[in-house]
Amino acid sequence: MSSILSFDETNRLEMDLRSMPYEDYFGEMLLTQEQVEERTDFARRMEDVVRNTLVLLLTQIQFGVEDSEFAEQYMADAYSRLVEPLATAPILDVSYIPEMTALYIASTLRRPEDPYTFSEDRIRYTSENEANSVFNREDFSLFGERGFGHKEWVTKMDGHERETHAEVNGTVIPIDEYFEVGGSLMLYPKDFSMAPSPEETVNCRCQVRYLR
């Protein structure tokens, strides 16, 4: 059975690491230093949420008592508590959290024997892209309130991007219109308002640049 691995162990398995040091990951984006620090701090705290959830799932699997609903609720509650200080209505919509956690638990249980599933690399990868997602949502509300009229989809092009996300990279549209991403409609990356396909939302690391 797989176990949660340290980075040294992961490297010894010669896995292709998907995560990056947080300062590098956010530093490559169109962010101020303050925004980089804010997202880095959130990602570090999100690690505990993800790691504890995976430990719970691994324990359930090992003892043959899988309870996906309990794991989903545990992760959703922990994630919500982490986001709560940021969620000053109407700025940040947190209604996506239960759906995100359900998708994450389902994805984990589909591949329990894959070394990546319970690896520290996946924990960090999840944490950095969820931090990106949380603040993407906040930015959409803030820039709309500030009168920005357009937005540009920005895909992180590093060899791990989805083809459908690469296709929309650089697209500029009015701020209240939806991007069409692989047949799904989203106001911004990980916008669940139009029920996008999980294929376009899980582990998405894209962001939006807002334009006057």
Backbone as a chain_set.jsonl record, in Angstrom:
{"seq": "MSSILSFDETNRLEMDLRSMPYEDYFGEMLLTQEQVEERTDFARRMEDVVRNTLVLLLTQIQFGVEDSEFAEQYMADAYSRLVEPLATAPILDVSYIPEMTALYIASTLRRPEDPYTFSEDRIRYTSENEANSVFNREDFSLFGERGFGHKEWVTKMDGHERETHAEVNGTVIPIDEYFEVGGSLMLYPKDFSMAPSPEETVNCRCQVRYLR", "coords": {"N": [[0.847, -1.205, 0.0], [0.466, 2.255, -0.741], [2.13, 5.058, 0.758], [2.305, 8.219, 2.496], [4.776, 10.194, 1.173], [8.072, 11.507, 1.715], [9.856, 14.323, 0.243], [12.436, 13.491, -0.454], [12.139, 10.706, -0.644], [10.281, 10.608, -2.68], [11.799, 11.664, -4.772], [13.667, 9.621, -5.014], [12.121, 7.694, -6.108], [12.117, 8.589, -8.594], [10.099, 10.172, -9.662], [8.283, 12.438, -11.744], [8.256, 15.515, -10.67], [5.509, 17.576, -9.973], [4.841, 19.735, -8.453], [6.082, 22.952, -7.291], [8.53, 24.98, -5.558], [6.812, 27.222, -3.473], [7.28, 30.02, -3.6], [8.494, 30.243, -6.077], [6.518, 29.213, -7.771], [4.278, 30.993, -7.494], [5.671, 33.284, -7.976], [6.171, 33.324, -10.685], [3.877, 34.213, -11.775], [1.518, 36.85, -12.684], [1.765, 38.73, -10.395], [1.887, 40.871, -7.48], [4.542, 41.356, -5.049], [3.435, 41.258, -2.513], [1.077, 39.828, -3.021], [2.172, 37.392, -3.819], [3.342, 36.548, -1.414], [1.062, 36.355, 0.166], [-0.413, 34.292, -1.078], [1.435, 32.239, -0.877], [1.598, 31.871, 1.89], [-1.012, 30.973, 2.398], [-1.015, 28.593, 0.914], [0.859, 27.042, 2.313], [-0.508, 26.619, 4.696], [-2.668, 25.267, 3.692], [-1.549, 22.87, 3.062], [-1.626, 21.302, 5.411], [-4.35, 20.716, 5.587], [-4.768, 19.135, 3.285], [-2.858, 17.077, 3.634], [-3.664, 15.893, 6.077], [-6.173, 14.973, 5.314], [-5.499, 13.042, 3.379], [-4.07, 11.259, 4.967], [-6.156, 10.364, 6.577], [-7.755, 9.065, 4.625], [-5.946, 7.092, 3.748], [-5.643, 5.606, 6.061], [-8.264, 4.646, 6.363], [-8.411, 3.016, 4.065], [-6.419, 1.109, 4.608], [-7.493, -0.209, 6.786], [-9.781, -1.201, 5.759], [-12.196, 0.224, 5.868], [-13.516, 2.166, 4.234], [-14.886, 5.367, 3.87], [-16.089, 7.559, 2.07], [-17.788, 9.787, 2.176], [-17.493, 10.753, 4.772], [-14.796, 11.493, 4.684], [-14.908, 13.463, 2.698], [-16.494, 15.405, 3.997], [-14.865, 15.996, 6.161], [-12.598, 17.154, 4.88], [-13.81, 19.3, 3.537], [-14.807, 20.837, 5.675], [-12.419, 21.522, 7.009], [-11.094, 22.937, 4.997], [-12.903, 25.044, 4.6], [-12.739, 26.354, 7.073], [-10.172, 27.324, 6.867], [-10.394, 29.131, 4.779], [-12.266, 30.891, 5.723], [-11.447, 33.332, 7.185], [-10.826, 34.942, 5.026], [-13.117, 35.191, 3.612], [-14.949, 37.525, 3.236], [-18.004, 38.517, 2.764], [-19.438, 40.401, 0.038], [-17.214, 39.383, -1.244], [-15.714, 36.923, -1.566], [-16.57, 33.883, -2.921], [-17.389, 30.839, -1.538], [-18.738, 28.587, -2.13], [-17.951, 26.58, -3.769], [-16.377, 24.73, -2.434], [-17.385, 22.208, -1.218], [-17.92, 20.71, -3.592], [-15.398, 20.668, -4.815], [-13.911, 19.204, -2.914], [-15.243, 16.754, -2.95], [-14.681, 15.872, -5.551], [-11.936, 15.643, -5.311], [-11.548, 13.66, -3.358], [-12.762, 11.502, -4.68], [-11.044, 11.255, -6.881], [-8.711, 10.506, -5.575], [-9.402, 8.004, -4.485], [-9.724, 6.516, -6.762], [-7.2, 5.839, -7.618], [-5.517, 4.447, -5.624], [-3.187, 2.915, -5.425], [-1.261, 4.136, -6.906], [1.885, 5.651, -6.674], [2.026, 8.435, -6.686], [-0.412, 9.355, -5.693], [-0.61, 9.51, -2.857], [1.521, 11.129, -2.252], [3.976, 13.566, -1.119], [4.505, 15.373, -3.082], [2.068, 15.566, -4.494], [0.504, 16.632, -2.447], [1.658, 19.171, -2.089], [1.342, 20.171, -4.661], [-1.448, 20.247, -4.912], [-2.009, 22.072, -2.866], [-0.765, 24.465, -3.709], [-2.155, 25.031, -6.082], [-4.762, 25.261, -5.176], [-4.569, 27.463, -3.49], [-4.044, 29.367, -5.42], [-6.505, 29.239, -6.737], [-8.37, 30.099, -4.786], [-7.677, 32.798, -4.459], [-7.958, 33.66, -7.053], [-10.718, 33.712, -7.281], [-11.352, 35.701, -5.429], [-10.095, 37.867, -6.672], [-11.665, 38.161, -9.007], [-14.092, 39.241, -8.039], [-13.141, 41.577, -6.765], [-11.836, 43.09, -8.829], [-13.939, 43.464, -10.552], [-15.576, 45.118, -9.019], [-13.974, 47.338, -8.992], [-14.198, 48.389, -11.465], [-12.969, 47.3, -13.732], [-13.031, 46.289, -17.109], [-12.463, 44.151, -18.832], [-10.969, 40.861, -19.255], [-8.268, 38.504, -19.25], [-7.485, 35.2, -20.01], [-5.003, 33.305, -18.478], [-2.827, 30.782, -18.916], [-0.756, 28.492, -17.207], [2.022, 27.612, -18.73], [3.815, 24.952, -18.786], [4.336, 22.45, -19.623], [2.721, 20.703, -18.282], [0.203, 21.548, -18.676], [-3.29, 21.424, -19.597], [-4.505, 20.59, -22.851], [-6.833, 21.872, -23.64], [-6.807, 24.099, -22.007], [-4.521, 25.372, -22.799], [-5.36, 26.163, -25.298], [-7.143, 28.236, -24.78], [-5.56, 30.103, -23.65], [-4.483, 33.432, -23.355], [-6.817, 34.526, -24.364], [-9.036, 37.246, -24.571], [-11.82, 38.739, -23.094], [-14.979, 40.464, -22.321], [-15.469, 41.324, -18.852], [-17.694, 40.172, -17.545], [-18.426, 38.063, -19.125], [-18.301, 34.571, -20.179], [-15.533, 32.356, -20.291], [-14.913, 29.883, -22.727], [-13.94, 26.744, -22.169], [-12.704, 23.903, -23.242], [-15.331, 23.127, -23.862], [-16.641, 23.738, -21.529], [-18.055, 26.355, -19.512], [-16.712, 29.149, -17.914], [-16.321, 31.824, -15.628], [-13.911, 32.461, -14.591], [-10.855, 30.705, -13.807], [-11.659, 27.605, -12.317], [-14.293, 28.27, -11.746], [-17.379, 27.336, -10.678], [-19.973, 27.917, -11.354], [-21.408, 27.343, -13.693], [-21.484, 24.64, -13.801], [-19.013, 23.202, -14.744], [-17.035, 20.725, -16.525], [-15.334, 18.263, -14.576], [-12.884, 17.649, -15.677], [-11.879, 20.047, -16.486], [-11.44, 21.52, -14.255], [-10.267, 20.259, -11.983], [-7.258, 20.44, -10.258], [-6.522, 22.685, -11.726], [-4.417, 25.336, -12.672], [-4.569, 27.837, -13.707], [-4.976, 31.418, -14.229], [-6.4, 34.76, -14.173], [-5.902, 37.773, -15.937], [-6.732, 41.08, -15.35], [-8.179, 43.723, -17.168], [-8.505, 47.17, -18.134]], "CA": [[0.0, 0.0, 0.0], [1.211, 3.502, -0.799], [2.132, 5.875, 1.962], [2.676, 9.597, 2.213], [6.22, 10.157, 0.98], [8.848, 12.736, 1.805], [10.382, 14.69, -1.058], [13.591, 12.649, -0.748], [11.63, 9.413, -1.09], [9.666, 10.827, -3.985], [12.863, 11.796, -5.754], [14.289, 8.323, -5.212], [11.241, 6.964, -7.013], [12.308, 9.218, -9.897], [8.842, 10.703, -10.177], [8.334, 13.754, -12.362], [7.594, 16.394, -9.718], [4.603, 18.551, -10.564], [4.824, 20.923, -7.607], [7.259, 23.803, -7.294], [8.584, 25.834, -4.367], [5.701, 28.171, -3.6], [7.736, 31.344, -4.025], [8.737, 30.17, -7.519], [5.239, 28.975, -8.444], [3.512, 32.237, -7.555], [6.537, 34.337, -8.489], [6.115, 33.33, -12.138], [2.586, 34.741, -12.201], [1.404, 38.307, -12.766], [1.373, 39.077, -9.037], [2.795, 41.708, -6.702], [5.235, 40.596, -4.01], [2.477, 41.039, -1.427], [0.187, 38.743, -3.44], [2.956, 36.158, -3.773], [3.481, 36.168, -0.006], [-0.267, 35.987, 0.655], [-0.764, 32.983, -1.609], [2.389, 31.284, -0.323], [1.172, 31.579, 3.266], [-2.22, 30.155, 2.334], [-0.637, 27.258, 0.424], [1.519, 26.314, 3.395], [-1.536, 26.178, 5.642], [-3.503, 24.298, 2.991], [-0.853, 21.582, 3.12], [-2.117, 20.528, 6.552], [-5.685, 20.23, 5.24], [-4.644, 18.054, 2.306], [-2.117, 15.957, 4.22], [-4.505, 15.211, 7.07], [-7.226, 14.262, 4.581], [-4.91, 11.856, 2.77], [-3.781, 10.317, 6.054], [-7.446, 9.777, 6.929], [-8.131, 8.12, 3.568], [-5.012, 5.969, 3.758], [-5.994, 4.791, 7.226], [-9.504, 3.945, 6.027], [-8.099, 1.963, 3.095], [-5.633, 0.065, 5.248], [-8.339, -0.965, 7.712], [-10.945, -1.682, 5.048], [-13.418, 0.915, 6.324], [-13.61, 3.37, 3.423], [-16.076, 6.197, 4.07], [-15.765, 8.74, 1.281], [-18.588, 10.927, 2.624], [-16.849, 11.289, 5.977], [-13.562, 12.153, 4.256], [-15.302, 14.69, 2.005], [-16.944, 16.373, 4.992], [-13.684, 16.401, 6.929], [-11.79, 18.07, 4.083], [-14.585, 20.517, 3.273], [-14.845, 21.628, 6.906], [-11.092, 22.066, 7.267], [-10.851, 23.927, 3.939], [-13.762, 26.2, 4.882], [-12.16, 27.081, 8.21], [-8.978, 28.012, 6.387], [-10.812, 30.228, 3.899], [-13.219, 31.77, 6.415], [-10.967, 34.704, 7.445], [-10.757, 35.679, 3.767], [-14.43, 35.191, 2.958], [-15.751, 38.668, 3.642], [-19.056, 38.664, 1.75], [-19.647, 39.423, -1.034], [-15.98, 39.306, -2.005], [-15.22, 35.596, -1.903], [-17.558, 32.808, -2.976], [-16.79, 29.58, -1.073], [-19.707, 27.513, -2.362], [-17.31, 25.527, -4.57], [-15.548, 23.842, -1.623], [-17.875, 20.815, -1.147], [-17.754, 20.025, -4.872], [-13.968, 20.431, -5.015], [-13.442, 18.128, -2.041], [-15.821, 15.494, -3.435], [-13.889, 15.473, -6.715], [-10.583, 15.286, -4.871], [-11.632, 12.36, -2.691], [-13.037, 10.503, -5.708], [-9.814, 11.083, -7.644], [-7.774, 9.78, -4.716], [-9.829, 6.616, -4.321], [-9.616, 5.807, -8.038], [-5.821, 5.402, -7.861], [-4.833, 4.347, -4.327], [-1.898, 2.232, -5.529], [-0.324, 4.995, -7.617], [2.737, 6.332, -5.696], [1.771, 9.879, -6.66], [-1.68, 9.664, -5.032], [-0.396, 9.87, -1.454], [2.863, 11.706, -2.158], [4.128, 14.962, -0.712], [4.424, 16.169, -4.297], [0.656, 15.85, -4.754], [0.039, 17.523, -1.38], [2.111, 20.523, -2.393], [0.728, 20.568, -5.928], [-2.833, 20.604, -4.591], [-2.028, 23.259, -2.011], [-0.431, 25.669, -4.455], [-3.182, 25.411, -7.058], [-5.955, 25.703, -4.452], [-4.307, 28.848, -3.082], [-4.258, 30.152, -6.629], [-7.938, 29.261, -7.022], [-9.048, 30.94, -3.791], [-7.444, 34.216, -4.718], [-8.566, 33.964, -8.352], [-12.12, 34.051, -7.014], [-11.363, 37.006, -4.781], [-9.735, 38.871, -7.674], [-12.787, 38.399, -9.911], [-15.012, 40.167, -7.383], [-12.495, 42.859, -6.493], [-11.595, 43.852, -10.045], [-15.241, 43.872, -11.052], [-16.013, 46.266, -8.229], [-13.104, 48.471, -9.296], [-14.516, 48.908, -12.782], [-12.228, 46.701, -14.842], [-14.036, 45.86, -18.071], [-12.071, 42.974, -19.596], [-10.101, 39.906, -18.572], [-7.497, 37.615, -20.127], [-7.161, 33.891, -19.418], [-3.563, 33.053, -18.497], [-2.523, 29.388, -18.6], [0.637, 28.233, -16.845], [2.522, 26.744, -19.794], [5.043, 24.334, -18.285], [4.362, 21.058, -20.035], [1.691, 19.949, -17.565], [-1.088, 22.191, -18.925], [-4.242, 20.725, -20.448], [-4.59, 21.133, -24.205], [-7.967, 22.792, -23.703], [-6.439, 25.341, -21.319], [-3.554, 26.028, -23.678], [-6.105, 26.756, -26.411], [-7.801, 29.475, -24.366], [-4.526, 31.008, -23.143], [-4.397, 34.709, -24.061], [-8.132, 34.987, -24.802], [-9.533, 38.431, -23.862], [-13.267, 38.912, -23.226], [-15.547, 41.324, -21.275], [-15.304, 40.727, -17.539], [-18.862, 39.404, -17.126], [-18.684, 36.954, -20.036], [-17.704, 33.293, -19.799], [-14.552, 31.686, -21.138], [-15.26, 28.517, -23.115], [-12.734, 25.942, -21.948], [-13.019, 22.503, -23.487], [-16.774, 22.925, -23.831], [-17.177, 24.233, -20.256], [-18.095, 27.806, -19.388], [-16.221, 29.63, -16.622], [-15.994, 33.242, -15.515], [-12.495, 32.48, -14.21], [-10.456, 29.324, -13.508], [-12.339, 26.935, -11.216], [-15.631, 28.815, -11.501], [-18.312, 26.209, -10.767], [-21.345, 28.413, -11.488], [-22.067, 26.734, -14.854], [-21.245, 23.184, -13.723], [-18.018, 22.768, -15.724], [-16.532, 19.356, -16.414], [-14.191, 18.104, -13.664], [-11.657, 17.613, -16.463], [-11.394, 21.41, -16.684], [-11.315, 22.229, -12.977], [-9.403, 19.588, -11.011], [-5.837, 20.795, -10.366], [-6.287, 23.794, -12.653], [-3.504, 26.337, -12.111], [-4.671, 29.045, -14.514], [-5.419, 32.634, -13.569], [-6.94, 35.765, -15.07], [-5.365, 39.132, -15.852], [-7.847, 42.001, -15.55], [-7.816, 44.856, -18.027], [-9.46, 48.275, -18.133]], "C": [[0.876, 1.247, 0.0], [1.169, 4.204, 0.544], [2.537, 7.279, 1.578], [4.191, 9.694, 2.252], [6.853, 11.514, 1.226], [9.358, 13.086, 0.419], [11.584, 13.833, -1.415], [13.148, 11.291, -1.273], [11.001, 9.529, -2.47], [10.731, 10.927, -5.067], [13.525, 10.454, -6.03], [13.43, 7.44, -6.106], [11.32, 7.524, -8.432], [10.986, 9.645, -10.524], [9.082, 12.078, -10.776], [7.551, 14.71, -11.467], [6.741, 17.43, -10.44], [4.566, 19.835, -9.742], [6.125, 21.695, -7.748], [7.363, 24.476, -5.933], [7.559, 26.956, -4.523], [6.151, 29.542, -4.103], [8.006, 31.371, -5.526], [7.42, 30.054, -8.283], [4.456, 30.276, -8.595], [4.338, 33.384, -8.131], [6.531, 34.43, -9.996], [4.824, 33.947, -12.671], [2.601, 36.271, -12.19], [0.91, 38.85, -11.433], [2.373, 40.044, -8.424], [3.485, 40.84, -5.655], [4.305, 40.298, -2.848], [1.528, 39.897, -1.762], [0.909, 37.402, -3.412], [3.054, 35.656, -2.339], [2.15, 35.691, 0.567], [-0.646, 34.585, 0.195], [0.182, 31.899, -1.078], [1.987, 30.888, 1.088], [-0.058, 30.689, 3.279], [-1.877, 28.732, 1.915], [0.011, 26.436, 1.525], [0.508, 25.814, 4.417], [-2.472, 25.149, 5.01], [-2.86, 22.915, 2.992], [-1.4, 20.706, 4.252], [-3.493, 19.94, 6.262], [-5.579, 19.016, 4.321], [-3.959, 16.844, 2.924], [-2.974, 15.184, 5.216], [-5.63, 14.423, 6.401], [-6.675, 12.98, 3.972], [-4.53, 10.813, 3.815], [-5.063, 9.611, 6.482], [-7.851, 8.724, 5.903], [-7.232, 6.884, 3.579], [-5.308, 5.028, 4.925], [-7.262, 3.995, 6.966], [-9.231, 2.767, 5.09], [-7.38, 0.803, 3.771], [-6.465, -0.806, 6.181], [-9.64, -1.435, 7.067], [-12.25, -1.049, 5.463], [-13.591, 2.231, 5.549], [-14.95, 4.072, 3.635], [-15.81, 7.52, 3.369], [-16.54, 9.971, 1.743], [-17.975, 11.572, 3.861], [-15.585, 12.052, 5.603], [-13.871, 13.465, 3.541], [-15.692, 15.776, 3.002], [-15.776, 16.906, 5.809], [-12.868, 17.437, 6.156], [-12.516, 19.387, 3.832], [-14.622, 21.421, 4.498], [-13.498, 22.297, 7.177], [-10.741, 23.163, 6.256], [-11.653, 25.198, 4.222], [-13.23, 27.022, 6.041], [-10.937, 27.871, 7.791], [-9.345, 29.246, 5.57], [-11.622, 31.285, 4.644], [-12.686, 33.175, 6.707], [-10.894, 35.566, 6.192], [-12.129, 35.956, 3.184], [-15.325, 36.301, 3.489], [-16.768, 38.958, 2.548], [-19.189, 40.132, 1.333], [-18.382, 39.128, -1.834], [-15.646, 37.888, -2.458], [-16.316, 34.54, -1.802], [-16.878, 31.496, -2.595], [-17.72, 28.395, -1.315], [-19.106, 26.348, -3.143], [-16.636, 24.458, -3.713], [-16.105, 22.423, -1.521], [-17.692, 20.05, -2.457], [-16.28, 19.715, -5.123], [-13.497, 19.26, -4.174], [-14.004, 16.775, -2.478], [-15.034, 14.973, -4.631], [-12.508, 14.989, -6.293], [-10.569, 13.914, -4.203], [-11.862, 11.255, -3.721], [-11.791, 10.213, -6.533], [-8.798, 10.271, -6.859], [-8.125, 8.301, -4.647], [-9.783, 5.828, -5.625], [-8.225, 5.228, -8.251], [-5.037, 5.251, -6.556], [-3.45, 3.708, -4.403], [-0.845, 3.049, -6.276], [0.547, 5.733, -6.592], [2.472, 7.828, -5.588], [0.569, 10.236, -5.791], [-1.489, 10.146, -3.601], [0.978, 10.505, -1.234], [2.845, 13.143, -1.659], [4.062, 15.877, -1.937], [2.971, 16.536, -4.599], [0.088, 16.785, -3.695], [0.416, 18.965, -1.7], [1.469, 21.044, -3.676], [-0.718, 21.008, -5.708], [-2.889, 21.913, -3.835], [-1.735, 24.528, -2.794], [-1.532, 26.043, -5.447], [-4.486, 25.798, -6.385], [-5.777, 27.123, -3.925], [-4.53, 29.787, -4.259], [-5.747, 30.309, -6.909], [-8.693, 30.178, -6.075], [-8.889, 32.414, -4.136], [-7.872, 34.623, -6.125], [-10.014, 34.4, -8.163], [-12.225, 35.436, -6.382], [-11.074, 38.11, -5.804], [-10.898, 39.191, -8.601], [-13.765, 39.401, -9.309], [-14.393, 41.544, -7.206], [-12.322, 43.701, -7.755], [-12.903, 44.272, -10.706], [-15.748, 45.103, -10.335], [-15.207, 47.52, -8.552], [-13.274, 48.986, -10.715], [-13.696, 48.382, -13.941], [-13.226, 46.048, -15.805], [-13.724, 44.58, -18.825], [-11.142, 42.074, -18.776], [-9.436, 38.998, -19.602], [-7.181, 36.317, -19.395], [-5.66, 33.639, -19.581], [-3.309, 31.631, -18.019], [-1.05, 29.247, -18.25], [1.187, 27.176, -17.808], [3.857, 26.146, -19.368], [5.152, 22.858, -18.663], [3.346, 20.187, -19.338], [0.296, 20.507, -17.858], [-1.978, 21.304, -19.788], [-4.252, 21.383, -21.834], [-5.708, 22.157, -24.301], [-7.654, 24.125, -23.03], [-5.391, 26.102, -22.125], [-4.267, 26.749, -24.816], [-6.738, 28.091, -26.039], [-6.807, 30.501, -23.834], [-4.443, 32.269, -24.005], [-5.716, 35.258, -24.551], [-8.598, 36.158, -23.935], [-11.015, 38.603, -24.154], [-13.745, 39.917, -22.174], [-15.606, 40.59, -19.94], [-16.492, 39.864, -17.115], [-19.211, 38.256, -18.062], [-17.913, 35.711, -19.603], [-16.635, 32.867, -20.807], [-15.108, 30.307, -21.491], [-13.984, 27.687, -23.09], [-13.103, 24.47, -22.125], [-14.497, 22.19, -23.446], [-17.435, 23.361, -22.543], [-17.11, 25.754, -20.227], [-17.659, 28.213, -17.983], [-15.941, 31.124, -16.688], [-14.509, 33.433, -15.242], [-12.116, 31.032, -13.879], [-11.1, 28.796, -12.228], [-13.633, 27.627, -10.805], [-16.639, 27.693, -11.735], [-19.746, 26.644, -11.092], [-22.11, 27.784, -12.639], [-21.779, 25.238, -14.939], [-20.239, 22.695, -14.769], [-17.611, 21.316, -15.512], [-15.382, 19.301, -15.414], [-12.858, 18.08, -14.409], [-11.052, 19.002, -16.648], [-11.154, 22.15, -15.375], [-10.332, 21.588, -12.008], [-7.943, 19.928, -11.297], [-5.542, 21.864, -11.419], [-5.437, 24.855, -11.965], [-3.548, 27.653, -12.889], [-5.093, 30.239, -13.657], [-5.959, 33.606, -14.628], [-6.208, 37.086, -14.838], [-6.501, 40.086, -16.204], [-7.36, 43.275, -16.231], [-8.898, 45.93, -17.963], [-10.334, 48.259, -19.388]], "O": [[1.91, 1.285, 0.667], [0.279, 3.965, 1.36], [3.047, 7.515, 0.483], [4.818, 9.322, 3.244], [6.237, 12.55, 0.973], [9.308, 12.256, -0.488], [11.744, 13.475, -2.581], [13.716, 10.782, -2.239], [11.17, 8.654, -3.319], [10.589, 10.349, -6.145], [13.905, 10.177, -7.168], [13.941, 6.546, -6.781], [10.682, 7.012, -9.352], [10.77, 9.507, -11.728], [9.989, 12.797, -10.354], [6.32, 14.72, -11.498], [7.188, 18.075, -11.388], [4.288, 20.907, -10.279], [7.126, 21.183, -8.248], [6.367, 24.538, -5.212], [7.456, 27.565, -5.588], [5.479, 30.153, -4.934], [7.78, 32.388, -6.181], [7.226, 30.708, -9.308], [4.023, 30.621, -9.694], [3.794, 34.331, -8.699], [6.845, 35.482, -10.551], [4.69, 34.177, -13.872], [3.564, 36.897, -11.746], [-0.205, 39.363, -11.334], [3.55, 40.051, -8.786], [3.059, 39.712, -5.402], [4.369, 39.22, -2.259], [1.205, 39.084, -0.896], [0.326, 36.389, -3.025], [2.867, 34.467, -2.082], [2.107, 34.745, 1.354], [-1.143, 33.782, 0.985], [-0.241, 30.764, -0.858], [2.028, 29.71, 1.444], [-0.145, 29.756, 4.078], [-2.387, 27.772, 2.493], [-0.268, 25.244, 1.649], [0.649, 24.711, 4.945], [-3.002, 24.274, 5.695], [-3.558, 21.903, 2.928], [-1.612, 19.507, 4.066], [-3.778, 18.804, 6.64], [-6.224, 17.994, 4.554], [-4.42, 15.715, 2.76], [-3.0, 13.954, 5.193], [-5.997, 13.34, 6.859], [-7.324, 11.936, 4.042], [-4.656, 9.613, 3.569], [-5.061, 8.404, 6.724], [-8.245, 7.617, 6.269], [-7.714, 5.76, 3.435], [-5.232, 3.807, 4.787], [-7.339, 2.814, 7.303], [-9.748, 1.668, 5.289], [-7.705, -0.359, 3.527], [-6.184, -1.993, 6.351], [-10.502, -1.999, 7.741], [-13.298, -1.693, 5.422], [-13.791, 3.285, 6.152], [-16.009, 3.446, 3.584], [-15.362, 8.484, 3.99], [-16.01, 11.082, 1.708], [-17.945, 12.796, 3.979], [-15.326, 13.131, 6.137], [-13.183, 14.465, 3.749], [-15.275, 16.926, 2.871], [-15.699, 18.097, 6.112], [-12.492, 18.473, 6.704], [-11.915, 20.459, 3.905], [-14.484, 22.638, 4.376], [-13.435, 23.476, 7.526], [-10.163, 24.188, 6.616], [-11.128, 26.304, 4.095], [-13.264, 28.251, 6.0], [-10.692, 28.964, 8.302], [-8.684, 30.28, 5.661], [-11.656, 32.445, 4.235], [-13.417, 34.143, 6.493], [-10.9, 36.794, 6.286], [-12.288, 36.853, 2.356], [-16.346, 36.032, 4.123], [-16.441, 39.568, 1.53], [-19.066, 41.02, 2.176], [-18.462, 38.673, -2.975], [-15.327, 37.678, -3.628], [-16.908, 34.334, -0.742], [-15.913, 31.082, -3.236], [-17.507, 27.316, -0.761], [-19.678, 25.259, -3.178], [-16.347, 23.373, -4.217], [-15.34, 21.482, -1.726], [-17.345, 18.869, -2.438], [-15.945, 18.627, -5.591], [-12.758, 18.406, -4.665], [-13.314, 15.76, -2.385], [-14.751, 13.778, -4.721], [-11.979, 14.033, -6.859], [-9.677, 13.104, -4.457], [-11.238, 10.196, -3.651], [-11.509, 9.057, -6.85], [-8.099, 9.434, -7.43], [-7.246, 7.444, -4.741], [-9.8, 4.597, -5.601], [-8.066, 4.243, -8.973], [-3.988, 5.875, -6.402], [-2.621, 3.94, -3.523], [0.333, 2.691, -6.276], [-0.003, 6.391, -5.708], [2.668, 8.424, -4.528], [0.537, 11.32, -5.208], [-2.146, 11.098, -3.18], [1.531, 10.419, -0.137], [1.837, 13.842, -1.763], [3.617, 17.02, -1.84], [2.676, 17.686, -4.924], [-0.729, 17.648, -4.015], [-0.412, 19.87, -1.593], [1.1, 22.215, -3.765], [-1.157, 22.021, -6.254], [-3.724, 22.769, -4.127], [-2.377, 25.555, -2.575], [-1.819, 27.224, -5.64], [-5.253, 26.58, -6.945], [-6.729, 27.903, -3.914], [-5.122, 30.857, -4.118], [-6.2, 31.393, -7.278], [-9.555, 30.946, -6.502], [-9.854, 33.178, -4.107], [-8.124, 35.802, -6.373], [-10.477, 35.342, -8.805], [-13.08, 36.239, -6.755], [-11.726, 39.154, -5.803], [-11.11, 40.352, -8.951], [-14.218, 40.314, -10.0], [-15.039, 42.559, -7.465], [-12.627, 44.894, -7.751], [-12.966, 45.32, -11.347], [-16.284, 46.021, -10.956], [-15.703, 48.637, -8.402], [-12.578, 49.913, -11.129], [-13.724, 48.958, -15.029], [-14.145, 45.348, -15.381], [-14.626, 43.975, -19.404], [-10.607, 42.48, -17.745], [-9.976, 38.758, -20.682], [-6.663, 36.342, -18.279], [-5.118, 33.746, -20.681], [-3.547, 31.31, -16.855], [-0.192, 29.82, -18.921], [0.854, 25.995, -17.706], [4.907, 26.758, -19.564], [5.955, 22.117, -18.097], [3.122, 19.049, -19.749], [-0.693, 19.989, -17.338], [-1.487, 20.53, -20.609], [-4.033, 22.588, -21.96], [-5.559, 23.188, -24.958], [-8.175, 25.164, -23.436], [-5.377, 27.333, -22.129], [-3.835, 27.817, -25.248], [-6.858, 28.98, -26.882], [-7.177, 31.65, -23.592], [-4.344, 32.188, -25.23], [-5.749, 36.356, -25.107], [-8.56, 36.076, -22.707], [-11.428, 38.615, -25.313], [-13.01, 40.206, -21.23], [-15.774, 39.372, -19.904], [-16.298, 38.896, -16.379], [-20.188, 37.545, -17.826], [-17.0, 35.78, -18.78], [-16.816, 33.001, -22.017], [-15.705, 29.641, -20.645], [-13.069, 27.9, -23.887], [-13.738, 23.871, -21.257], [-14.884, 21.096, -23.036], [-18.663, 23.362, -22.452], [-16.228, 26.362, -20.834], [-18.167, 27.693, -16.99], [-15.396, 31.626, -17.671], [-13.924, 34.449, -15.62], [-13.009, 30.207, -13.687], [-11.085, 29.459, -11.192], [-14.022, 27.574, -9.638], [-16.746, 27.163, -12.841], [-20.647, 25.805, -11.101], [-23.337, 27.694, -12.583], [-21.825, 24.648, -16.018], [-20.582, 21.853, -15.599], [-17.824, 20.753, -14.439], [-14.538, 20.197, -15.4], [-11.825, 18.446, -13.849], [-9.861, 19.131, -16.932], [-10.706, 23.297, -15.39], [-9.634, 22.297, -11.283], [-7.45, 19.738, -12.408], [-4.429, 21.932, -11.94], [-5.699, 25.229, -10.822], [-2.657, 28.49, -12.741], [-5.511, 30.081, -12.511], [-5.968, 33.303, -15.821], [-5.93, 37.468, -13.701], [-7.157, 39.924, -17.233], [-6.3, 43.818, -15.92], [-10.073, 45.623, -17.761], [-11.196, 49.122, -19.552]]}, "num_chains": 1, "name": "protein.A"}
